[in-house]
Amino acid sequence: MPNLRTAALLCASSLLVSILSVSSLLIGQSQAFISISSSSPTTRTTSAHSKLNNNQAFNILPIRTRSININTRRTCINTRTRLLAHKETKSKSLLDKITSNPQRSLLFSLSQTTAGALLGPFLDSYHSAFGVLQYDSPFSAKLWSTTSIPALTTTWWVPPLFGLAGFIIGWMYILLDDFFDEGETSIPMGRVSGPIILIGIAIFTLQYWLSGVLFACGTGMDRTAIFGIMTMLAFGGYVALDGTKSGLVTSLATAIGGPLIEVVLISVLAGTNGGYHYTDPGETGFFPLWIVPVYFLGGPANGNLARGVWKGLGQVVGGGASEAVGSSTEEQPKRGCTSCNDSRAVPCPNCDGVGYYMTYGSEVKCNCCKGRGLVICRDCFGWYNEDPNDIGSIRDFMSRLPD
């Protein structure tokens, strides 16, 4: 049964590309983790004890066990709440990305669809010219080429299909960049520019052309060799031009979804004026597996184009309500920490802010706040981007606070 065999072979081939791509992401994250781990000369246990001793000595945490448990429970609840709020914010942010500026979204959709519908059929014509596939009822245009090998050979459904692909891939990149907090600054080149976009499209075009040339070599180049060359080009192109999580997800979706759509088209359109078939059905019974990495490289080529168009439209028609709010917030002065009203100190939880407590009928000076009734506000560390483990700075700051 070709459908079952197709699914299995598609999974195997896309797994090879995904392993190579995922490894490039994991290498950087592993190196960062190793460098952080190696920078600490003590073990986890020693570090935990030293933090506890530091907190007790310099008044960061209360010394009562019950208070520590309460604060720990509060921290867990606050962390869980922040994670849920962050998830809700992400979902709202993705929706706002589309709806905040309808004009920008509409122009972006039209540009991506038009780019795909115009460029895609010419790339597909390489496969027609070199005999990779044949249409039952093609139409052709000589344009700048020759009559024997026209520049354009396609059929009626190819332009709209490539247009839809450009639309989907473009929006996937824009939304996933926002979801993963990535963007043009995350790519190896640092930012998306005209030359970077053109280089990506050129490499994708080269891969399409080269796959046809290698196939036309006949017995001199078998499927396995073509698959290996296409996979190296796909992996190299992704690492050099993209390297982001959003690019990996989109490229894998393209590499799997594109061939599966071809299976449907070949099966459904057989015998009609839109039918077509691959000259070599390959390992799947529908197409050779080397077409999978060709689809994969379409992700970075379309993705950087989408990033550039989205950025350009933002400069021309505006970034939308959500981005406008973000920029105006950056220009406004900081409001300050709301937990302590920006006083940088809160009542000591060990002595309830009085500076002492009663034990065995005697009044004992609180060791956490040194009798002052105040300790440093822990929420301010995040607000002012300060290090909560810098005991020296905390101690110096608290000594300068008025009573």
C-alpha positions as CSV (number, residue, x, y, z in Angstrom):
1,M,0.0,0.0,0.0
2,P,1.8,3.2,-1.1
3,N,0.0,5.5,1.4
4,L,1.4,3.6,4.4
5,R,4.8,3.3,2.9
6,T,4.8,7.0,2.0
7,A,4.0,8.0,5.6
8,A,6.8,5.8,7.0
9,L,9.4,7.0,4.6
10,L,8.4,10.6,5.0
11,C,8.8,10.3,8.8
12,A,12.2,8.7,8.4
13,S,13.5,11.3,6.0
14,S,12.2,14.3,7.9
15,L,13.6,12.9,11.1
16,L,17.1,13.1,9.6
17,V,16.7,16.7,8.7
18,S,15.1,17.5,12.1
19,I,17.9,15.8,14.1
20,L,20.5,17.9,12.3
21,S,18.5,21.1,12.8
22,V,17.6,20.4,16.4
23,S,21.2,19.5,17.3
24,S,22.3,23.0,16.2
25,L,19.9,24.5,18.7
26,L,20.8,22.1,21.5
27,I,24.5,22.6,21.2
28,G,24.2,26.3,22.0
29,Q,21.9,25.7,24.9
30,S,24.1,22.9,26.3
31,Q,27.2,25.0,26.1
32,A,25.4,27.8,28.0
33,F,24.3,25.3,30.7
34,I,27.8,23.8,31.0
35,S,29.4,27.3,31.4
36,I,26.9,28.2,34.1
37,S,27.5,24.9,36.0
38,S,31.3,25.1,35.7
39,S,31.3,28.7,37.0
40,S,30.2,27.5,40.5
41,P,33.0,25.8,42.4
42,T,30.7,24.2,45.0
43,T,28.1,21.5,44.8
44,R,24.4,22.0,44.8
45,T,24.1,21.1,48.4
46,T,26.9,23.4,49.5
47,S,25.4,26.2,47.4
48,A,22.0,25.7,49.0
49,H,23.5,25.8,52.5
50,S,25.6,28.9,51.7
51,K,22.5,30.7,50.4
52,L,20.6,29.8,53.5
53,N,23.4,31.0,55.8
54,N,23.7,34.2,53.8
55,N,20.0,34.8,54.0
56,Q,20.0,34.3,57.8
57,A,23.1,36.4,58.3
58,F,22.1,39.3,56.2
59,N,18.4,39.4,56.7
60,I,17.0,38.3,53.4
61,L,14.8,35.5,54.8
62,P,13.1,35.1,58.2
63,I,14.6,32.5,60.5
64,R,11.4,30.9,61.7
65,T,10.7,27.6,60.0
66,R,7.0,28.4,59.8
67,S,7.7,31.7,58.1
68,I,10.0,30.1,55.6
69,N,7.4,27.5,54.7
70,I,4.8,30.2,54.3
71,N,7.1,32.3,52.1
72,T,8.0,29.2,50.1
73,R,4.3,28.4,49.5
74,R,3.6,32.0,48.5
75,T,6.5,31.9,46.1
76,C,5.2,28.7,44.4
77,I,1.7,30.2,44.1
78,N,3.1,33.4,42.7
79,T,5.2,31.5,40.2
80,R,2.3,29.4,39.1
81,T,0.2,32.5,38.7
82,R,2.8,34.3,36.7
83,L,3.2,31.3,34.4
84,L,-0.6,31.2,33.8
85,A,-0.7,34.9,33.2
86,H,2.3,34.6,30.8
87,K,0.5,31.9,28.8
88,E,-2.7,34.1,28.6
89,T,-0.6,37.1,27.6
90,K,1.1,35.0,24.8
91,S,-2.2,33.9,23.4
92,K,-3.6,37.5,23.4
93,S,-0.3,38.7,21.9
94,L,-0.6,36.4,18.9
95,L,-4.2,37.5,18.3
96,D,-3.2,41.1,18.6
97,K,-0.4,40.6,16.1
98,I,-3.1,39.9,13.5
99,T,-5.9,42.1,14.5
100,S,-4.2,45.2,15.9
101,N,-3.5,46.7,12.5
102,P,-5.8,45.2,9.8
103,Q,-4.2,47.2,7.0
104,R,-0.8,45.8,7.9
105,S,-2.1,42.2,8.1
106,L,-3.9,42.5,4.9
107,L,-1.0,43.9,2.9
108,F,1.3,41.3,4.4
109,S,-1.0,38.5,3.5
110,L,-1.3,39.8,-0.1
111,S,2.4,40.3,-0.5
112,Q,3.2,36.8,0.8
113,T,0.6,35.2,-1.4
114,T,1.7,37.1,-4.5
115,A,5.3,36.3,-3.9
116,G,4.6,32.6,-3.6
117,A,2.3,32.5,-6.6
118,L,4.8,34.3,-8.8
119,L,8.1,32.6,-7.8
120,G,6.8,29.1,-7.0
121,P,5.8,28.1,-10.6
122,F,9.2,29.1,-11.9
123,L,10.9,27.0,-9.4
124,D,8.6,24.1,-10.2
125,S,9.5,24.6,-13.9
126,Y,13.0,23.4,-13.2
127,H,11.6,20.0,-12.4
128,S,9.5,20.0,-15.5
129,A,12.5,21.1,-17.6
130,F,14.7,18.3,-16.3
131,G,12.1,15.6,-16.5
132,V,11.5,15.2,-12.7
133,L,7.8,15.5,-13.2
134,Q,5.2,15.8,-16.0
135,Y,1.9,17.5,-16.2
136,D,-0.9,15.9,-18.2
137,S,-2.2,19.3,-19.5
138,P,0.6,21.8,-19.0
139,F,0.8,25.3,-20.3
140,S,4.1,27.0,-21.0
141,A,5.7,30.4,-21.7
142,K,9.0,30.9,-23.5
143,L,9.8,34.3,-21.9
144,W,13.6,34.6,-21.7
145,S,14.3,30.9,-22.5
146,T,13.9,28.8,-25.6
147,T,11.0,27.0,-27.2
148,S,12.4,23.6,-26.5
149,I,13.0,24.4,-22.8
150,P,10.5,27.2,-21.9
151,A,11.1,29.3,-18.8
152,L,7.7,28.5,-17.4
153,T,5.9,25.1,-17.5
154,T,3.0,24.6,-15.1
155,T,-0.7,23.9,-14.8
156,W,-3.7,25.8,-13.5
157,W,-3.5,24.9,-9.8
158,V,0.2,25.4,-9.2
159,P,0.3,29.3,-8.8
160,P,-2.6,29.4,-6.2
161,L,-1.1,26.4,-4.3
162,F,2.3,28.1,-4.0
163,G,0.5,31.4,-3.1
164,L,-1.3,29.6,-0.3
165,A,2.1,28.1,0.8
166,G,3.7,31.5,0.9
167,F,0.7,32.8,3.0
168,I,0.9,30.0,5.5
169,I,4.7,29.9,5.9
170,G,4.8,33.7,6.2
171,W,2.3,33.9,9.0
172,M,3.8,30.9,10.8
173,Y,7.1,32.7,11.0
174,I,5.6,36.0,12.2
175,L,3.4,34.4,14.9
176,L,6.0,31.8,16.0
177,D,8.7,34.5,16.3
178,D,6.4,36.3,18.7
179,F,5.6,33.1,20.6
180,F,9.2,32.1,21.0
181,D,10.3,35.7,21.6
182,E,12.5,35.5,18.5
183,G,12.8,37.6,15.4
184,E,15.3,39.1,13.0
185,T,17.9,39.6,15.8
186,S,17.9,35.9,16.4
187,I,19.2,34.9,13.0
188,P,22.9,34.4,12.5
189,M,23.3,37.6,10.4
190,G,21.8,39.6,13.2
191,R,19.0,41.3,11.2
192,V,17.0,40.7,8.1
193,S,18.0,42.9,5.2
194,G,17.5,43.0,1.4
195,P,20.7,41.1,0.6
196,I,19.9,38.4,3.3
197,I,16.4,37.9,1.8
198,L,17.8,37.6,-1.7
199,I,20.5,35.2,-0.6
200,G,18.0,32.9,1.0
201,I,15.8,32.9,-2.1
202,A,18.8,32.4,-4.3
203,I,20.0,29.3,-2.3
204,F,16.5,27.9,-2.4
205,T,16.4,28.4,-6.1
206,L,19.8,26.8,-6.5
207,Q,18.6,23.8,-4.6
208,Y,15.6,23.4,-6.8
209,W,17.7,23.7,-9.9
210,L,20.4,21.4,-8.7
211,S,17.9,18.7,-7.7
212,G,16.7,18.7,-11.3
213,V,20.2,18.7,-12.8
214,L,21.3,15.8,-10.6
215,F,18.1,13.8,-11.5
216,A,18.8,14.4,-15.2
217,C,22.2,12.8,-14.8
218,G,20.4,9.5,-14.8
219,T,22.4,6.5,-13.7
220,G,25.3,8.6,-12.7
221,M,23.4,9.9,-9.6
222,D,21.1,7.7,-7.6
223,R,18.3,8.7,-5.2
224,T,20.4,8.3,-2.1
225,A,23.2,10.6,-3.4
226,I,20.6,13.2,-4.4
227,F,18.9,12.9,-1.0
228,G,22.2,13.4,0.8
229,I,23.2,16.5,-1.2
230,M,19.7,18.0,-0.8
231,T,19.8,17.3,3.0
232,M,23.2,19.0,3.4
233,L,21.9,22.0,1.5
234,A,18.8,22.2,3.6
235,F,20.6,21.9,6.9
236,G,23.3,24.3,5.9
237,G,20.8,26.8,4.6
238,Y,18.8,26.6,7.8
239,V,21.8,27.1,10.1
240,A,23.2,30.0,8.0
241,L,20.0,31.9,7.2
242,D,17.7,31.1,10.2
243,G,18.7,29.0,13.2
244,T,15.6,29.9,15.1
245,K,13.0,27.7,16.8
246,S,10.2,29.3,14.8
247,G,12.1,28.5,11.6
248,L,12.7,24.9,12.6
249,V,9.0,24.3,13.4
250,T,7.9,25.9,10.2
251,S,10.5,24.1,8.0
252,L,9.6,20.7,9.5
253,A,5.9,21.4,9.0
254,T,6.7,22.3,5.3
255,A,8.9,19.3,4.8
256,I,6.2,16.9,6.1
257,G,3.0,18.7,4.9
258,G,4.2,19.5,1.4
259,P,4.9,15.9,0.3
260,L,1.7,14.7,1.9
261,I,-0.2,17.3,-0.1
262,E,1.5,16.0,-3.2
263,V,0.3,12.5,-2.4
264,V,-3.3,13.8,-2.3
265,L,-2.9,15.8,-5.5
266,I,-1.4,12.9,-7.4
267,S,-4.2,10.6,-6.3
268,V,-7.1,13.0,-6.7
269,L,-6.1,14.7,-9.9
270,A,-5.1,11.5,-11.8
271,G,-7.0,11.4,-15.1
272,T,-8.0,15.1,-15.0
273,N,-6.6,18.1,-16.9
274,G,-4.7,19.0,-13.7
275,G,-3.1,15.6,-13.2
276,Y,0.6,15.1,-13.0
277,H,3.1,12.4,-11.9
278,Y,6.8,12.1,-11.0
279,T,8.9,10.4,-13.7
280,D,10.5,8.4,-10.9
281,P,7.9,7.5,-8.2
282,G,10.8,6.8,-5.9
283,E,10.8,5.0,-2.6
284,T,7.2,6.2,-1.8
285,G,5.4,5.1,-4.9
286,F,4.6,8.8,-5.5
287,F,7.8,10.7,-5.5
288,P,11.5,10.3,-4.5
289,L,12.4,11.1,-0.9
290,W,14.9,13.7,-1.9
291,I,12.0,16.1,-2.4
292,V,11.6,16.3,1.4
293,P,14.7,18.4,2.1
294,V,13.9,20.6,-0.9
295,Y,10.6,21.5,0.9
296,F,12.5,22.0,4.2
297,L,14.7,24.8,2.8
298,G,11.6,26.6,1.6
299,G,11.0,27.6,5.3
300,P,14.0,29.9,5.7
301,A,13.7,31.4,2.2
302,N,10.0,32.4,2.8
303,G,10.5,33.1,6.5
304,N,13.2,35.8,6.1
305,L,11.1,37.4,3.3
306,A,8.1,37.4,5.6
307,R,10.2,39.0,8.4
308,G,11.5,41.7,6.0
309,V,8.0,42.5,4.6
310,W,6.4,42.6,8.1
311,K,9.1,44.9,9.4
312,G,8.8,47.2,6.3
313,L,5.0,47.4,6.5
314,G,5.4,48.3,10.2
315,Q,7.5,51.3,9.2
316,V,5.1,52.3,6.4
317,V,1.6,51.8,7.9
318,G,2.5,51.5,11.6
319,G,3.0,48.6,14.0
320,G,-0.5,48.3,15.4
321,A,-2.0,49.0,18.8
322,S,-0.1,46.4,20.7
323,E,3.3,47.5,19.4
324,A,2.4,51.2,19.8
325,V,1.5,50.6,23.5
326,G,4.8,48.8,24.0
327,S,6.8,51.7,22.5
328,S,4.9,54.3,24.5
329,T,5.5,52.4,27.6
330,E,9.2,52.3,27.1
331,E,9.2,56.1,26.7
332,Q,7.4,56.6,29.9
333,P,9.3,56.7,33.2
334,K,9.1,53.6,35.4
335,R,6.3,53.6,37.9
336,G,8.2,51.8,40.6
337,C,7.7,48.7,42.6
338,T,4.1,48.4,43.8
339,S,4.9,45.9,46.6
340,C,6.7,48.6,48.7
341,N,5.5,51.8,46.9
342,D,9.1,52.1,45.7
343,S,10.4,52.5,49.2
344,R,12.7,49.5,48.7
345,A,11.8,48.2,52.2
346,V,8.9,46.2,53.7
347,P,7.9,45.2,57.2
348,C,10.0,42.3,58.6
349,P,7.9,39.1,58.4
350,N,9.7,37.6,61.3
351,C,8.7,40.3,63.8
352,D,5.7,41.7,62.0
353,G,7.6,45.0,61.6
354,V,8.1,45.8,65.3
355,G,11.8,45.0,65.5
356,Y,11.5,42.4,68.3
357,Y,9.5,39.4,69.5
358,M,8.7,37.8,72.8
359,T,10.2,34.4,73.7
360,Y,10.1,32.8,77.2
361,G,8.6,36.0,78.5
362,S,11.5,38.1,77.4
363,E,11.7,40.7,74.6
364,V,14.3,39.7,72.1
365,K,15.7,41.8,69.3
366,C,14.8,40.5,65.9
367,N,17.9,39.2,64.2
368,C,16.4,39.4,60.7
369,C,15.9,43.2,60.7
370,K,18.4,44.0,63.4
371,G,15.6,45.6,65.4
372,R,14.7,48.1,62.7
373,G,11.4,46.3,61.7
374,L,12.2,46.6,58.0
375,V,13.9,44.3,55.5
376,I,14.7,44.8,51.8
377,C,11.8,44.3,49.4
378,R,12.4,41.2,47.4
379,D,10.1,42.2,44.5
380,C,12.4,45.1,43.8
381,F,15.2,42.8,42.6
382,G,13.2,42.0,39.5
383,W,12.0,45.5,39.0
384,Y,15.4,47.1,39.3
385,N,17.2,44.2,37.6
386,E,19.4,43.6,40.6
387,D,21.2,40.5,41.9
388,P,19.4,39.0,44.9
389,N,22.6,37.1,45.8
390,D,24.8,40.1,45.9
391,I,24.8,40.3,49.7
392,G,27.4,43.0,49.9
393,S,25.3,45.5,47.9
394,I,22.2,44.6,49.8
395,R,23.9,45.1,53.1
396,D,25.3,48.5,52.0
397,F,21.9,49.6,50.7
398,M,20.0,48.7,53.9
399,S,22.6,50.5,56.0
400,R,21.8,53.7,54.1
401,L,18.0,53.4,54.5
402,P,16.6,55.8,57.1
403,D,14.9,54.2,60.2
